[in-house]
Amino acid sequence: MEQTVSSEARAKVSYARISSRKVKIVIDLIRNKSVGEALAILKFTPKAAAEIVEKLLKSAVANAENNHNMDVEKLYVAEIFANQGPTLKRVQPRAQGRAFRIRKRTSHITVVLKEKE
């Protein structure tokens, strides 16, 4: 009796010091792509978020391989999303004694890998 369990491998980075809006531009490029293709796209994407997402994707692949015994060749990016994290509020002095609010935004990025049937 052989059972087919469609398992998934996840990886998540919390409190990444980059706006979720900037991350979403990069993650939209790799959604539903195979892992090899996604890594190639990220390697040549000239965005700050590409480095963070690439590292996260490699972590998810390692999780799939080590914890779920999945075949790396069959993996694809089933889900990937970036949610807004807490905003660090800072103050920058401006002219005539005024204070200017600086918002240092953070994001939580999650990637889910599945095997192609």
All heavy atoms as an XYZ file, in Angstrom:
921
protein
N       0.841     -1.185      0.000
C       0.000      0.000      0.000
C       0.887      1.250      0.000
O       1.612      1.503      0.953
C      -0.899     -0.006      1.231
C      -1.974      1.042      1.189
S      -3.241      0.742      2.422
C      -2.623      1.717      3.766
N       0.824      2.016     -1.091
C       1.655      3.207     -1.214
C       0.778      4.445     -1.060
O      -0.259      4.570     -1.690
C       2.325      3.205     -2.591
C       3.452      4.193     -2.703
C       4.151      4.086     -4.048
O       4.797      3.049     -4.293
O       4.012      5.026     -4.837
N       1.231      5.335     -0.197
C       0.432      6.551     -0.003
C       1.161      7.745     -0.607
O       2.373      7.845     -0.523
C       0.162      6.779      1.486
C       1.406      6.930      2.348
C       1.053      7.025      3.819
O       0.069      6.468      4.238
N       1.868      7.731      4.569
N       0.401      8.619     -1.236
C       0.980      9.827     -1.822
C       0.633     11.004     -0.921
O      -0.517     11.424     -0.834
C       0.430     10.081     -3.246
O      -0.989     10.094     -3.178
C       0.903      9.010     -4.201
N       1.635     11.499     -0.246
C       1.446     12.627      0.650
C       2.047     13.859     -0.029
O       3.238     13.897     -0.288
C       2.151     12.387      2.015
C       1.984     13.584      2.924
C       1.599     11.134      2.674
N       1.212     14.803     -0.370
C       1.741     16.023     -0.981
C       2.174     16.957      0.139
O       1.396     17.741      0.665
C       0.693     16.691     -1.868
O      -0.279     17.333     -1.096
N       3.429     16.821      0.523
C       3.945     17.645      1.607
C       4.497     18.942      1.034
O       4.668     19.089     -0.172
C       5.024     16.894      2.383
O       6.090     16.576      1.524
N       4.767     19.834      1.913
C       5.316     21.118      1.494
C       6.440     21.508      2.429
O       6.468     21.112      3.594
C       4.225     22.195      1.482
C       3.493     22.358      2.796
C       2.397     23.402      2.753
O       1.706     23.508      1.729
O       2.246     24.116      3.758
N       7.372     22.283      1.905
C       8.487     22.788      2.699
C       8.333     24.303      2.797
O       8.055     24.964      1.798
C       9.803     22.426      2.049
N       8.503     24.813      4.002
C       8.349     26.247      4.229
C       9.634     26.853      4.761
O      10.440     26.178      5.383
C       7.272     26.520      5.283
C       5.885     26.199      4.872
C       4.926     26.362      6.038
N       3.566     26.339      5.532
C       2.878     27.441      5.213
N       3.399     28.623      5.405
N       1.667     27.338      4.720
N       9.765     28.148      4.538
C      10.819     28.931      5.173
C      10.258     30.336      5.351
O       9.463     30.803      4.530
C      12.079     28.952      4.340
N      10.653     30.976      6.433
C      10.118     32.301      6.730
C      11.214     33.186      7.305
O      12.032     32.714      8.093
C       8.977     32.168      7.741
C       8.292     33.475      8.064
C       7.136     33.287      9.021
C       6.516     34.647      9.320
N       5.402     34.565     10.245
N      11.231     34.424      6.880
C      12.122     35.402      7.508
C      11.223     36.492      8.100
O      10.331     37.016      7.437
C      13.178     35.981      6.529
C      12.543     36.700      5.367
C      14.128     36.916      7.250
N      11.433     36.756      9.379
C      10.640     37.777     10.063
C      11.498     39.004     10.322
O      12.711     38.889     10.518
C      10.117     37.231     11.387
O       9.245     36.158     11.162
N      10.866     40.136     10.329
C      11.522     41.412     10.641
C      12.678     41.741      9.690
O      13.691     42.293     10.116
C      12.016     41.434     12.100
C      10.949     41.054     13.097
C      10.949     39.809     13.709
C       9.922     41.934     13.402
C       9.957     39.447     14.606
C       8.927     41.591     14.309
C       8.949     40.342     14.902
O       7.963     40.000     15.791
N      12.536     41.410      8.412
C      13.554     41.786      7.425
C      13.508     43.304      7.276
O      12.432     43.877      7.108
C      13.272     41.106      6.093
N      14.666     43.937      7.321
C      14.687     45.402      7.321
C      14.561     45.975      5.908
O      15.457     46.647      5.388
C      15.991     45.894      7.985
C      15.827     46.411      9.381
C      14.931     47.631      9.540
N      15.576     48.837      9.020
C      15.082     49.584      8.054
N      13.932     49.288      7.478
N      15.720     50.653      7.655
N      13.431     45.675      5.276
C      13.128     46.203      3.952
C      11.608     46.270      3.840
O      10.905     45.436      4.395
C      13.752     45.326      2.838
C      13.571     45.973      1.472
C      13.228     43.905      2.872
C      14.469     45.401      0.410
N      11.123     47.261      3.164
C       9.689     47.452      3.014
C       9.071     46.295      2.238
O       9.638     45.816      1.255
C       9.446     48.770      2.280
O       8.130     48.836      1.809
N       7.893     45.849      2.675
C       7.226     44.732      2.000
C       6.855     45.116      0.563
O       6.771     44.261     -0.314
C       5.985     44.305      2.772
O       5.052     45.357      2.840
N       6.671     46.377      0.321
C       6.348     46.863     -1.021
C       7.497     46.607     -1.999
O       7.287     46.251     -3.162
C       6.105     48.369     -0.905
C       5.196     48.941     -1.933
C       4.879     50.367     -1.566
N       4.798     51.135     -2.792
C       4.548     52.426     -2.835
N       4.387     53.106     -1.722
N       4.465     53.050     -3.972
N       8.724     46.792     -1.509
C       9.904     46.554     -2.339
C      10.128     45.056     -2.557
O      10.599     44.639     -3.609
C      11.143     47.172     -1.687
C      11.110     48.673     -1.659
C      12.298     49.239     -0.906
C      12.237     50.756     -0.850
N      13.377     51.301     -0.084
N       9.793     44.254     -1.537
C       9.961     42.802     -1.630
C       8.964     42.218     -2.635
O       9.301     41.316     -3.406
C       9.791     42.132     -0.248
C       9.861     40.619     -0.362
C      10.845     42.630      0.720
N       7.738     42.740     -2.652
C       6.680     42.211     -3.511
C       7.046     42.298     -4.991
O       6.675     41.425     -5.776
C       5.359     42.930     -3.239
C       4.708     42.466     -1.949
C       3.471     43.258     -1.591
C       2.960     42.832     -0.231
N       1.816     43.594      0.241
N       7.805     43.310     -5.382
C       8.260     43.453     -6.770
C       9.106     42.244     -7.160
O       8.954     41.682     -8.245
C       9.084     44.753     -6.947
C       8.193     45.978     -6.717
C       9.738     44.808     -8.320
C       8.957     47.278     -6.564
N       9.982     41.816     -6.252
C      10.893     40.701     -6.520
C      10.170     39.353     -6.447
O      10.363     38.499     -7.317
C      12.086     40.731     -5.533
C      12.956     39.502     -5.696
C      12.910     41.987     -5.740
N       9.316     39.165     -5.438
C       8.682     37.851     -5.277
C       7.658     37.561     -6.382
O       7.414     36.401     -6.693
C       8.057     37.641     -3.877
C       6.898     38.578     -3.605
C       9.110     37.741     -2.805
C       6.202     38.346     -2.278
N       7.116     38.601     -7.000
C       6.185     38.396     -8.113
C       6.903     37.780     -9.327
O       6.270     37.139    -10.168
C       5.510     39.706     -8.520
C       4.450     40.145     -7.518
O       4.027     39.305     -6.696
O       4.054     41.330     -7.544
N       8.228     37.962     -9.418
C       9.008     37.423    -10.535
C       9.162     35.912    -10.454
O       9.311     35.241    -11.480
C      10.416     38.044    -10.554
C      10.522     39.547    -10.782
C      11.958     39.994    -10.592
C      10.021     39.932    -12.151
N       9.147     35.345     -9.217
C       9.463     33.920     -9.069
C       8.277     33.039     -8.683
O       8.432     31.831     -8.562
C      10.620     33.702     -8.069
C      10.219     34.122     -6.658
C      11.877     34.415     -8.525
C      11.159     33.602     -5.590
N       7.103     33.615     -8.496
C       5.931     32.825     -8.110
C       5.605     31.791     -9.197
O       5.617     32.111    -10.388
C       4.744     33.755     -7.863
C       3.541     33.047     -7.235
C       2.456     34.021     -6.834
N       2.815     34.728     -5.613
C       3.003     36.060     -5.541
N       2.860     36.806     -6.596
N       3.317     36.606     -4.391
N       5.347     30.534     -8.775
C       5.018     29.395     -9.653
C       6.149     28.964    -10.594
O       5.908     28.243    -11.551
C       3.746     29.669    -10.470
C       2.539     29.857     -9.579
O       2.385     29.165     -8.567
N       1.691     30.804     -9.916
N       7.379     29.375    -10.326
C       8.529     28.953    -11.127
C       9.205     27.762    -10.434
O       9.059     27.568     -9.230
C       9.543     30.093    -11.256
C       9.018     31.345    -11.936
C       9.260     31.312    -13.413
C       9.081     32.644    -14.088
N       7.742     33.183    -14.100
N       9.966     26.978    -11.201
C      10.744     25.894    -10.596
C      11.863     26.530     -9.773
O      12.247     27.684    -10.006
C      11.341     25.000    -11.679
O      12.351     25.694    -12.377
N      12.392     25.777     -8.817
C      13.401     26.314     -7.907
C      14.655     26.765     -8.657
O      15.186     27.847     -8.389
C      13.759     25.280     -6.806
C      15.003     25.682     -6.053
C      12.607     25.140     -5.835
N      15.106     25.953     -9.611
C      16.297     26.313    -10.390
C      16.121     27.614    -11.150
O      17.009     28.477    -11.158
N      14.962     27.750    -11.781
C      14.651     28.961    -12.550
C      14.535     30.177    -11.629
O      15.043     31.256    -11.937
C      13.335     28.750    -13.307
C      13.051     29.772    -14.371
C      11.732     29.541    -15.098
O      11.133     28.464    -14.934
O      11.308     30.461    -15.825
N      13.896     29.973    -10.470
C      13.718     31.064     -9.501
C      15.064     31.570     -8.985
O      15.285     32.785     -8.891
C      12.852     30.597     -8.338
N      15.982     30.651     -8.679
C      17.308     31.045     -8.196
C      18.083     31.802     -9.268
O      18.775     32.780     -8.965
C      18.100     29.817     -7.726
C      17.666     29.213     -6.398
C      18.336     27.866     -6.165
C      17.958     30.148     -5.236
N      17.930     31.377    -10.528
C      18.601     32.065    -11.638
C      18.061     33.487    -11.803
O      18.824     34.441    -12.007
C      18.423     31.274    -12.928
N      16.746     33.637    -11.698
C      16.119     34.963    -11.811
C      16.613     35.883    -10.691
O      16.991     37.030    -10.931
C      14.577     34.852    -11.769
C      14.053     34.190    -13.051
C      13.927     36.223    -11.579
C      12.594     33.765    -12.988
N      16.629     35.354     -9.458
C      17.036     36.167     -8.309
C      18.505     36.584     -8.387
O      18.866     37.686     -7.985
C      16.781     35.402     -7.006
C      15.316     35.201     -6.635
C      15.187     34.253     -5.458
C      14.641     36.523     -6.324
N      19.332     35.694     -8.913
C      20.772     35.977     -9.021
C      21.042     37.207     -9.886
O      21.960     37.970     -9.622
C      21.486     34.753     -9.594
C      22.990     34.831     -9.584
C      23.585     33.513    -10.040
C      25.085     33.591    -10.245
N      25.821     33.801     -8.994
N      20.197     37.396    -10.912
C      20.425     38.503    -11.851
C      19.425     39.644    -11.702
O      19.292     40.475    -12.598
C      20.426     37.965    -13.283
C      21.549     37.006    -13.536
C      21.323     35.653    -13.638
C      22.856     37.468    -13.633
C      22.363     34.766    -13.849
C      23.907     36.595    -13.842
C      23.669     35.235    -13.943
N      18.704     39.685    -10.592
C      17.777     40.780    -10.344
C      18.479     41.855     -9.506
O      18.893     41.577     -8.388
C      16.524     40.277     -9.590
O      15.932     39.231    -10.351
C      15.509     41.390     -9.395
N      18.638     43.070    -10.043
C      19.389     44.102     -9.335
C      18.546     44.864     -8.301
O      18.376     46.076     -8.388
C      19.835     45.038    -10.463
C      18.735     44.914    -11.467
C      18.205     43.508    -11.363
N      18.006     44.145     -7.334
C      17.213     44.752     -6.274
C      17.760     44.274     -4.938
O      18.241     43.143     -4.830
C      15.739     44.318     -6.376
C      15.023     44.816     -7.609
C      14.398     46.136     -7.314
C      13.539     46.631     -8.449
N      13.172     48.026     -8.229
N      17.652     45.089     -3.914
C      18.142     44.727     -2.580
C      17.381     43.521     -2.025
O      17.954     42.660     -1.358
C      18.005     45.910     -1.630
N      16.097     43.430     -2.349
C      15.256     42.338     -1.842
C      15.641     40.993     -2.449
O      15.402     39.946     -1.846
C      13.793     42.631     -2.128
N      16.251     41.000     -3.642
C      16.592     39.759     -4.338
C      17.542     38.897     -3.509
O      17.406     37.673     -3.458
C      17.210     40.057     -5.696
N      18.486     39.533     -2.831
C      19.459     38.818     -2.001
C      18.770     38.135     -0.816
O      19.042     36.967     -0.521
C      20.501     39.824     -1.494
C      21.783     39.189     -1.023
C      22.821     40.227     -0.619
O      22.871     41.311     -1.242
O      23.583     39.944      0.328
N      17.855     38.840     -0.170
C      17.115     38.303      0.976
C      16.240     37.129      0.547
O      16.218     36.085      1.196
C      16.250     39.410      1.626
C      17.136     40.539      2.165
C      15.378     38.852      2.738
C      16.400     41.824      2.503
N      15.525     37.293     -0.566
C      14.615     36.259     -1.063
C      15.397     35.030     -1.537
O      14.971     33.897     -1.306
C      13.703     36.806     -2.194
C      12.844     35.712     -2.790
C      12.821     37.924     -1.658
N      16.561     35.253     -2.151
C      17.402     34.141     -2.610
C      17.855     33.289     -1.427
O      17.792     32.056     -1.460
C      18.621     34.676     -3.364
C      19.509     33.583     -3.940
C      20.730     34.129     -4.665
O      20.938     35.352     -4.695
O      21.500     33.308     -5.197
N      18.291     33.948     -0.367
C      18.737     33.252      0.840
C      17.578     32.452      1.456
O      17.752     31.309      1.885
C      19.268     34.291      1.836
C      20.129     33.737      2.925
C      20.784     34.881      3.691
C      21.531     34.359      4.895
N      22.135     35.440      5.686
N      16.394     33.058      1.464
C      15.202     32.410      2.004
C      14.817     31.185      1.177
O      14.477     30.135      1.728
C      14.040     33.415      2.029
C      12.703     32.912      2.559
C      12.811     32.578      4.042
C      11.636     33.960      2.345
N      14.895     31.314     -0.142
C      14.558     30.202     -1.042
C      15.518     29.032     -0.852
O      15.100     27.878     -0.812
C      14.569     30.688     -2.494
C      14.133     29.699     -3.562
C      12.723     29.206     -3.301
C      14.211     30.332     -4.934
N      16.812     29.333     -0.695
C      17.805     28.286     -0.455
C      17.525     27.572      0.868
O      17.701     26.360      0.979
C      19.219     28.871     -0.451
C      19.734     29.199     -1.834
C      21.104     29.813     -1.783
C      21.620     30.128     -3.179
N      22.923     30.825     -3.141
N      17.069     28.315      1.862
C      16.715     27.740      3.160
C      15.528     26.795      3.017
O      15.517     25.699      3.592
C      16.386     28.854      4.154
O      15.911     28.315      5.354
N      14.526     27.203      2.235
C      13.345     26.364      2.004
C      13.721     25.073      1.267
O      13.190     24.005      1.565
C      12.298     27.139      1.211
N      14.658     25.177      0.307
C      15.130     24.002     -0.426
C      15.835     23.037      0.528
O      15.617     21.829      0.477
C      16.074     24.407     -1.593
C      16.755     23.194     -2.201
C      15.299     25.160     -2.660
N      16.659     23.576      1.423
C      17.354     22.754      2.412
C      16.356     22.064      3.347
O      16.516     20.884      3.675
C      18.330     23.610      3.213
N      15.302     22.780      3.731
C      14.253     22.192      4.570
C      13.558     21.044      3.845
O      13.288     19.999      4.431
C      13.197     23.238      4.955
C      13.722     24.268      5.931
O      14.752     24.054      6.561
N      13.023     25.374      6.044
N      13.286     21.238      2.567
C      12.611     20.215      1.757
C      13.461     18.957      1.656
O      12.962     17.842      1.782
C      12.318     20.764      0.372
N      14.751     19.177      1.425
C      15.686     18.071      1.233
C      15.916     17.301      2.542
O      15.826     16.080      2.577
C      17.021     18.635      0.730
C      17.821     17.693     -0.107
C      19.023     18.400     -0.734
O      19.269     19.587     -0.442
O      19.714     17.736     -1.498
N      16.189     18.033      3.615
C      16.592     17.406      4.873
C      15.424     16.926      5.735
O      15.490     15.861      6.330
C      17.467     18.363      5.684
C      18.734     18.750      4.949
O      19.251     17.981      4.149
N      19.223     19.945      5.198
N      14.362     17.720      5.813
C      13.271     17.400      6.736
C      12.115     16.638      6.094
O      11.407     15.907      6.765
C      12.723     18.677      7.374
C      13.809     19.469      8.076
O      14.840     18.934      8.429
N      13.571     20.750      8.275
N      11.903     16.847      4.794
C      10.732     16.251      4.141
C      11.091     15.211      3.076
O      10.203     14.678      2.424
C       9.862     17.347      3.522
C       9.373     18.349      4.526
N       8.407     18.065      5.456
C       9.737     19.642      4.753
C       8.186     19.143      6.204
N       8.986     20.105      5.797
N      12.398     14.969      2.869
C      12.881     14.001      1.864
C      12.248     14.217      0.490
O      11.813     13.279     -0.172
C      12.628     12.555      2.334
C      13.349     12.260      3.635
O      14.480     12.692      3.827
N      12.695     11.544      4.518
N      12.206     15.469      0.066
C      11.621     15.801     -1.234
C      12.725     15.862     -2.294
O      13.881     16.124     -1.979
C      10.887     17.145     -1.149
C       9.693     17.124     -0.209
S       9.123     18.769      0.233
C       7.891     19.050     -0.988
N      12.349     15.632     -3.561
C      13.287     15.683     -4.681
C      13.463     17.141     -5.123
O      12.495     17.789     -5.545
C      12.761     14.828     -5.840
C      13.734     14.771     -7.005
O      14.903     15.163     -6.814
O      13.325     14.342     -8.095
N      14.691     17.642     -5.028
C      14.974     19.052     -5.330
C      14.644     19.409     -6.780
O      14.212     20.519     -7.076
C      16.458     19.393     -5.013
C      16.767     20.837     -5.350
C      16.759     19.122     -3.549
N      14.826     18.460     -7.688
C      14.569     18.702     -9.118
C      13.087     18.969     -9.401
O      12.750     19.655    -10.354
C      15.039     17.508     -9.961
C      16.527     17.225     -9.854
C      17.395     18.384    -10.307
O      17.099     18.962    -11.376
O      18.359     18.725     -9.605
N      12.191     18.406     -8.583
C      10.747     18.538     -8.812
C      10.124     19.725     -8.083
O       8.938     19.988     -8.248
C      10.028     17.266     -8.349
C      10.314     16.032     -9.171
C       9.517     14.863     -8.632
C       9.831     13.575     -9.367
N       9.149     12.431     -8.739
N      10.889     20.424     -7.256
C      10.327     21.502     -6.438
C       9.995     22.748     -7.258
O      10.689     23.080     -8.215
C      11.311     21.900     -5.327
C      11.551     20.892     -4.218
C      12.609     21.417     -3.262
C      10.284     20.587     -3.467
N       8.918     23.406     -6.858
C       8.575     24.705     -7.435
C       8.024     25.618     -6.341
O       7.636     25.153     -5.277
C       7.570     24.551     -8.589
C       6.157     24.225     -8.165
C       5.172     25.216     -8.143
C       5.795     22.932     -7.784
C       3.874     24.924     -7.752
C       4.507     22.637     -7.392
C       3.550     23.634     -7.380
O       2.262     23.351     -6.985
N       8.020     26.913     -6.611
C       7.555     27.905     -5.636
C       6.027     27.938     -5.705
O       5.442     28.584     -6.572
C       8.151     29.301     -5.929
C       7.700     30.314     -4.888
C       9.674     29.233     -5.965
N       5.376     27.233     -4.777
C       3.917     27.137     -4.770
C       3.292     28.425     -4.247
O       2.331     28.942     -4.821
C       3.472     25.953     -3.919
N       3.830     28.935     -3.158
C       3.330     30.178     -2.559
C       4.512     31.013     -2.127
O       5.512     30.480     -1.654
C       2.521     29.879     -1.283
C       1.122     29.381     -1.460
C       0.483     29.150     -0.092
O       0.290     30.137      0.645
O       0.217     27.983      0.228
N       4.399     32.310     -2.281
C       5.394     33.218     -1.713
C       4.689     34.542     -1.465
O       3.955     35.036     -2.310
C       6.638     33.365     -2.622
C       7.711     34.208     -1.934
C       6.293     33.892     -3.989
C       9.084     34.118     -2.563
N       4.843     35.054     -0.256
C       4.194     36.315      0.061
C       5.003     37.113      1.082
O       5.813     36.564      1.821
C       2.758     36.110      0.565
C       2.628     35.110      1.691
C       2.700     35.511      3.010
C       2.414     33.769      1.418
C       2.581     34.598      4.038
C       2.289     32.840      2.435
C       2.373     33.254      3.760
N       4.798     38.421      1.079
C       5.479     39.324      2.009
C       4.426     40.162      2.723
O       3.631     40.836      2.071
C       6.449     40.221      1.258
N       4.418     40.070      4.030
C       3.506     40.871      4.841
C       4.277     41.971      5.548
O       5.471     41.851      5.786
C       2.796     39.996      5.876
C       1.938     38.936      5.236
O       1.302     39.187      4.216
N       1.931     37.755      5.807
N       3.561     43.018      5.907
C       4.188     44.134      6.578
C       4.487     43.781      8.028
O       3.657     43.185      8.715
C       3.251     45.338      6.521
C       3.927     46.650      6.857
C       2.997     47.823      6.619
O       2.140     47.773      5.744
N       3.162     48.873      7.391
N       5.702     44.115      8.480
C       6.093     43.909      9.874
C       5.955     45.230     10.626
O       5.436     46.200     10.082
N       6.431     45.263     11.866
C       6.353     46.513     12.624
C       7.272     47.583     12.027
O       8.295     47.257     11.424
C       6.820     46.119     14.020
C       7.597     44.880     13.844
C       7.028     44.181     12.650
N       6.879     48.821     12.174
C       7.658     49.941     11.659
C       8.467     50.561     12.782
O       7.917     50.887     13.840
C       6.720     50.998     11.040
O       5.961     50.376      9.997
C       7.493     52.158     10.460
N       9.771     50.717     12.558
C      10.630     51.393     13.535
C      10.516     52.887     13.281
O      10.773     53.351     12.174
C      12.088     50.947     13.367
C      12.371     49.452     13.430
C      13.810     49.167     13.017
C      12.133     48.931     14.823
N      10.121     53.625     14.299
C       9.929     55.070     14.120
C      11.140     55.816     14.661
O      11.546     55.618     15.802
C       8.649     55.517     14.802
C       7.420     54.924     14.139
C       6.141     55.290     14.849
C       4.946     54.717     14.118
N       4.783     53.287     14.386
N      11.716     56.673     13.812
C      12.890     57.452     14.179
C      12.608     58.921     13.908
O      11.703     59.248     13.147
C      14.117     56.988     13.375
C      14.487     55.525     13.575
C      15.017     55.276     14.984
N      15.360     53.888     15.225
C      14.592     53.017     15.854
N      13.386     53.358     16.254
N      15.015     51.792     16.074
N      13.401     59.803     14.500
C      13.193     61.236     14.326
C      14.446     61.872     13.756
O      15.553     61.612     14.219
C      12.840     61.905     15.683
C      12.809     63.411     15.558
C      11.505     61.401     16.180
N      14.250     62.709     12.706
C      15.350     63.449     12.114
C      15.082     64.941     12.313
O      13.994     65.423     11.969
C      15.455     63.141     10.620
C      16.633     63.832      9.967
C      16.784     63.478      8.504
O      15.814     63.157      7.838
N      18.009     63.542      8.008
N      16.037     65.666     12.889
C      15.838     67.111     13.083
C      15.783     67.843     11.731
O      16.527     67.513     10.819
C      17.075     67.556     13.862
C      17.845     66.348     14.198
C      17.335     65.225     13.358
N      14.882     68.831     11.649
C      14.764     69.640     10.441
C      14.906     71.113     10.811
O      15.119     71.460     11.970
C      13.406     69.403      9.759
C      13.166     67.994      9.238
C      14.273     67.446      8.341
N      14.390     68.099      7.060
C      13.945     67.599      5.925
N      13.346     66.414      5.895
N      14.100     68.250      4.804
N      14.754     71.964      9.814
C      14.967     73.399     10.010
C      13.972     73.995     11.003
O      12.853     73.506     11.160
C      14.842     74.117      8.673
N      14.379     75.028     11.697
C      13.560     75.815     12.625
C      13.005     74.960     13.774
O      11.867     75.139     14.205
C      12.423     76.517     11.876
C      12.933     77.497     10.833
C      11.822     78.144     10.032
O      10.645     77.896     10.261
N      12.216     78.983      9.080
N      13.794     74.008     14.243
C      13.416     73.236     15.421
C      12.354     72.175     15.197
O      11.832     71.615     16.151
N      12.028     71.926     13.960
C      11.008     70.905     13.695
C      11.620     69.504     13.734
O      12.817     69.338     13.550
C      10.366     71.144     12.321
C       9.510     72.397     12.286
C       8.777     72.522     10.969
N       7.895     73.669     10.984
C       8.247     74.884     10.605
N       9.490     75.132     10.190
N       7.381     75.868     10.638
N      10.773     68.508     13.921
C      11.217     67.113     13.903
C      10.520     66.404     12.748
O       9.337     66.613     12.511
C      10.876     66.441     15.221
N      11.270     65.592     12.058
C      10.763     64.885     10.894
C      10.767     63.391     11.194
O      11.781     62.837     11.593
C      11.663     65.213      9.689
C      11.213     64.616      8.397
C      10.142     65.155      7.705
C      11.869     63.512      7.852
C       9.732     64.613      6.498
C      11.461     62.962      6.655
C      10.392     63.526      5.971
N       9.631     62.738     11.019
C       9.491     61.312     11.327
C      10.060     60.462     10.205
O       9.715     60.646      9.039
C       7.997     61.009     11.546
C       7.535     59.598     11.638
C       7.900     58.847     12.890
N       7.557     59.422     14.155
C       6.363     59.350     14.756
N       5.351     58.779     14.152
N       6.182     59.856     15.953
N      10.958     59.535     10.557
C      11.469     58.564      9.595
C      10.860     57.222      9.938
O      10.911     56.799     11.084
C      13.008     58.455      9.662
C      13.650     59.753      9.204
C      13.508     57.292      8.801
C      15.158     59.742      9.295
N      10.259     56.560      8.960
C       9.674     55.248      9.183
C      10.563     54.187      8.560
O      10.687     54.117      7.345
C       8.274     55.182      8.564
C       7.289     56.087      9.260
C       5.940     56.027      8.583
N       5.144     57.201      8.943
C       5.173     58.359      8.287
N       5.950     58.493      7.233
N       4.415     59.355      8.683
N      11.179     53.358      9.393
C      12.012     52.261      8.901
C      11.140     51.017      8.896
O      10.880     50.424      9.935
C      13.241     52.068      9.794
C      14.207     53.237      9.724
C      15.404     53.024     10.608
C      16.345     54.195     10.513
N      17.605     53.840      9.844
N      10.683     50.654      7.714
C       9.703     49.573      7.605
C      10.368     48.201      7.592
O      11.490     48.051      7.118
C       8.850     49.781      6.362
C       8.071     51.092      6.411
C       7.111     51.219      5.269
N       6.480     52.526      5.222
C       5.397     52.868      5.904
N       4.834     52.012      6.720
N       4.878     54.077      5.785
N       9.626     47.215      8.116
C      10.113     45.836      8.107
C       9.067     44.957      7.438
O       7.935     45.388      7.228
C      10.363     45.309      9.536
O       9.135     45.296     10.248
C      11.387     46.154     10.280
N       9.470     43.725      7.109
C       8.523     42.809      6.482
C       8.779     41.375      6.919
O       9.871     41.024      7.362
C       8.590     42.921      4.963
O       9.901     42.700      4.509
N       7.742     40.552      6.810
C       7.823     39.119      7.062
C       7.602     38.436      5.715
O       6.557     38.606      5.100
C       6.732     38.664      8.040
C       6.706     39.409      9.332
N       7.825     39.657     10.089
C       5.676     39.967     10.017
C       7.483     40.325     11.191
N       6.183     40.534     11.157
N       8.591     37.642      5.275
C       8.502     36.984      3.968
C       8.397     35.473      4.185
O       9.168     34.909      4.958
C       9.737     37.292      3.097
C      10.054     38.794      3.119
C       9.530     36.815      1.667
C      11.449     39.137      2.671
N       7.448     34.839      3.516
C       7.242     33.396      3.633
C       7.263     32.761      2.250
O       6.687     33.301      1.309
C       5.881     33.095      4.301
O       5.817     33.802      5.537
C       5.710     31.610      4.558
N       7.944     31.611      2.144
C       7.964     30.859      0.882
C       7.545     29.416      1.175
O       7.918     28.843      2.189
C       9.341     30.926      0.187
C      10.434     30.302      1.017
C       9.299     30.262     -1.181
N       6.693     28.865      0.281
C       6.224     27.481      0.394
C       6.595     26.751     -0.902
O       6.229     27.191     -1.985
C       4.684     27.417      0.606
C       4.215     25.974      0.666
C       4.299     28.182      1.850
N       7.328     25.645     -0.765
C       7.728     24.840     -1.925
C       6.923     23.548     -1.940
O       6.676     22.959     -0.893
C       9.222     24.507     -1.863
C      10.199     25.651     -1.779
C      11.626     25.118     -1.733
C      10.046     26.613     -2.945
N       6.539     23.121     -3.140
C       5.862     21.834     -3.307
C       6.506     21.082     -4.450
O       7.185     21.683     -5.277
C       4.364     22.048     -3.591
C       3.583     22.526     -2.395
C       2.100     22.635     -2.689
C       1.351     23.152     -1.475
N      -0.043     23.465     -1.774
N       6.267     19.765     -4.493
C       6.782     18.941     -5.580
C       5.779     18.894     -6.725
O       4.576     18.780     -6.484
C       7.063     17.514     -5.098
C       8.376     17.360     -4.382
C       8.672     15.912     -4.022
O       7.731     15.197     -3.623
O       9.832     15.513     -4.133
N       6.295     18.957     -7.962
C       5.429     18.786     -9.124
C       5.051     17.323     -9.234
O       5.861     16.445     -8.990
C       6.150     19.223    -10.394
C       6.151     20.721    -10.594
C       6.367     21.066    -12.044
C       6.104     22.533    -12.303
N       7.289     23.368    -12.283
N       3.800     17.071     -9.611
C       3.331     15.674     -9.738
C       3.950     15.002    -10.960
O       4.084     15.580    -11.994
C       1.801     15.665     -9.877
C       1.083     16.234     -8.668
C       1.386     15.502     -7.367
O       1.356     14.251     -7.376
O       1.679     16.172     -6.365
